[in-house]
């Protein structure tokens, strides 16, 4: 079965760092582009594409995290990482990793896909001021 499992979330103060990990199984990780999305808890809050990395290693970052977040991948371990530095309260969200067909896909709500094929269940990141 296709599975993505995130880890590394937690609570830190503003200015701190966290590294999220996402390990995939049941599919060809090497041939897959990977995406980190986030969604702030609460009704109506929509999914945001945070960062992506193609199978060839090309990366994308949304403007609000440029210079602070770094995405990387280790194909030997079927794992994608999101290093998050200088965290801000507005980074508080549930972070999901996914392997969508299109790296530019922006679903309205991440929570609609959490735990489905090619989606992780999410890991909560809480940043206090």
C-alpha positions, 0 to 999 in steps of 0.5 A: 500500500502507498504510504507517506508518514510525516514526523518532526512536528512540535511546539517551538518559540518564534525564531526557533527551528524544526525539521520535518521528515516524510518517508514514503513506501509502496511507490516509486519514490525516486520517480516522484515529485514531493510537496509540503503543504500546510493548513492552519487549523480551524474551519474555512482555512485553506491549504497552502503549497509551501514547498516542492521538490521535483524528481530531478531536485528542482525546488519551489518555495512560496514567498512567505518561507523563502530564505527560511525553509529548505526542502531536500530529499534522500532517495536512498531513504525514500524521505523528503525533509523540510528544514524550517528556520526562523519560525514565525507564529504564522507558520503554525499549521498542520504540515502534510507531505504529498506526492501529487501528479502535478507539483503545482496542484493546490487543493482547497483543503489539505484535510480532504486528502490527509491519509489518502494515497500519496498523502500523509496524515499531517504533523502539527507545528505550533509556533509561539510568540 
